[in-house]
């Protein structure tokens, strides 16, 4: 009987403890759910704030880039306008108003005079030697200069052909035929026929 009483007492005190533990566990679980829900909501709000701030920063960067680009475009336009007015001043014989363009024109004049002097002194052989030396030293620039010169000559020839056709009064232009290449050695020692095939 004493055994039974101790079991009942132990059973009687154990039941309220179990229920109390269940109740505490339920409250803890509810609080954990509430904390998790609040944390989830706060994370969502923080993510929304970050997105909004990133959008604002991006919009601000775009606006600033556009302002700087417009400012650079205006500076470039003003520089080109200034260059045009300096060239006009040089053309009109006002070198004081020409700014640095007058100096550049003077340098170009000196270079042209140097080329003319070299042509006078060295003749055709000297010019060919100078061109060959330049082509070996700076091949890329040499090819670029040749391309530019070819373009300029083609434009000049086209404009001359156009003005000749207008002055003759004919409305139709006829193609210019070139003689067939001769099988003789060219200026560089190459066979003209072989270089045409290459």
C-alpha positions in Angstrom: 0.0 0.0 0.0 2.8 2.3 0.7 4.1 1.5 -2.7 0.8 2.4 -4.3 0.7 5.7 -2.4 4.1 6.7 -3.5 3.3 5.9 -7.1 0.1 7.9 -7.0 2.0 10.8 -5.4 4.6 10.5 -8.0 2.0 10.1 -10.7 0.0 13.0 -9.3 2.9 15.4 -9.2 4.2 14.2 -12.6 0.9 14.9 -14.4 0.8 18.6 -13.6 4.5 18.9 -14.5 4.0 17.3 -17.8 1.1 19.5 -18.6 3.0 22.5 -17.4 5.9 21.4 -19.6 3.6 21.0 -22.6 2.1 24.4 -22.0 5.5 26.0 -21.7 6.6 24.2 -24.8 3.5 25.4 -26.7 4.1 29.0 -25.5 7.8 28.7 -26.6 6.7 27.3 -29.9 4.2 30.1 -30.4 6.8 32.7 -29.5 9.3 31.1 -31.8 6.8 31.2 -34.7 6.0 34.8 -33.9 9.7 35.7 -33.8 10.3 33.9 -37.1 7.3 35.7 -38.6 8.6 39.0 -37.4 12.1 38.2 -38.6 10.8 37.2 -42.0 8.8 40.4 -42.2 11.8 42.5 -41.2 14.0 40.7 -43.8 11.3 41.4 -46.4 11.3 45.1 -45.4 15.1 45.3 -45.4 15.2 43.7 -48.8 12.6 46.2 -50.1 14.6 49.1 -48.6 17.8 47.8 -50.2 16.1 47.4 -53.6 14.7 51.0 -53.3 18.1 52.4 -52.3 19.8 50.5 -55.1 17.3 51.9 -57.6 17.8 55.4 -56.2 21.6 55.0 -56.5 21.3 53.7 -60.0 19.0 56.5 -61.1 21.3 59.1 -59.5 24.3 57.5 -61.3 22.5 57.6 -64.6 21.5 61.2 -64.1 25.0 62.2 -63.2 26.5 60.3 -66.1 24.0 62.0 -68.5 24.9 65.4 -67.0 28.6 64.7 -67.4 28.1 63.5 -71.0 26.1 66.5 -71.9 28.7 68.8 -70.3 31.4 67.0 -72.3 29.4 67.3 -75.5 29.0 71.0 -74.9 32.7 71.4 -74.2 33.6 69.5 -77.4 31.1 71.6 -79.5 32.6 74.8 -78.0 36.1 73.6 -78.8 35.2 72.8 -82.3 33.5 76.1 -82.7 36.6 77.9 -81.3 38.8 75.9 -83.8 36.5 77.0 -86.6 36.7 80.6 -85.7 40.5 80.4 -85.4 40.8 78.9 -88.8 38.6 81.6 -90.2 40.8 84.2 -88.5 43.8 82.7 -90.1 42.1 82.7 -93.5 41.1 86.3 -93.1 44.7 87.3 -92.3 44.3 87.8 -88.5 47.0 85.6 -87.0 46.7 87.3 -83.6 43.1 85.9 -83.4 44.0 82.5 -84.8 45.4 81.2 -81.5 47.5 78.0 -81.6 46.2 77.3 -85.2 48.7 79.9 -86.5 51.5 78.0 -84.8 50.3 74.7 -86.3 50.0 76.3 -89.7 53.5 77.7 -89.4 54.9 74.2 -88.4 53.1 72.7 -91.4 54.6 75.3 -93.7 58.1 74.5 -92.4 57.6 70.8 -92.9 56.4 71.3 -96.5 59.4 73.5 -97.1 61.7 70.8 -95.7 60.1 68.2 -98.0 60.5 70.5 -101.0 64.2 71.1 -100.1 64.8 67.3 -99.7 63.2 66.8 -103.1 65.4 69.4 -104.6 68.6 68.0 -103.1 68.0 64.3 -103.2 65.8 64.0 -106.3 63.7 61.0 -107.0 66.2 58.5 -105.5 66.4 60.5 -102.3 62.6 60.5 -102.0 62.3 56.8 -102.6 65.0 56.2 -100.0 63.2 58.4 -97.5 59.8 56.6 -98.1 61.5 53.2 -97.8 63.1 54.1 -94.6 59.9 55.5 -93.2 58.0 52.3 -94.3 60.5 50.1 -92.5 60.4 52.2 -89.3 56.7 52.7 -89.0 54.8 50.2 -91.3 51.4 50.8 -89.8 51.5 54.5 -90.1 52.9 54.1 -93.7 50.0 51.9 -94.7 47.6 54.4 -93.1 49.2 57.3 -95.0 49.0 55.3 -98.3 45.3 54.6 -97.7 44.6 58.2 -97.0 46.6 59.4 -100.0 44.8 56.8 -102.2 41.4 58.0 -100.9 42.3 61.6 -101.5 43.5 60.9 -105.1 40.4 58.9 -105.8 38.1 61.7 -104.5 40.1 64.3 -106.6 39.8 62.2 -109.7 36.1 61.6 -109.2 35.5 65.3 -108.7 37.6 66.2 -111.8 35.7 63.6 -113.8 32.4 65.0 -112.6 33.3 68.6 -113.4 34.6 67.6 -116.8 31.3 65.7 -117.6 29.3 68.8 -116.5 31.4 71.2 -118.6 31.1 69.0 -121.7 27.3 69.1 -121.4 26.8 65.3 -121.6 24.5 63.9 -119.1 25.8 60.3 -119.3 29.3 59.5 -118.2 31.2 56.9 -120.0 33.6 54.6 -118.2 37.3 55.2 -118.7 39.1 52.1 -120.1 42.6 51.4 -119.1 45.2 49.7 -121.3 46.0 46.0 -120.4 49.0 45.6 -118.2 52.3 45.1 -120.0 54.6 42.2 -119.1 57.5 44.6 -118.2 59.2 45.1 -114.9 57.5 47.7 -112.7 59.1 50.4 -110.6 60.0 48.1 -107.8 61.5 45.4 -110.0 58.3 43.3 -110.0 56.7 41.9 -113.1 53.6 44.0 -113.7 51.6 40.9 -114.8 52.6 39.0 -111.8 51.8 41.8 -109.4 48.4 42.2 -110.9 47.7 38.5 -110.2 48.9 38.7 -106.6 
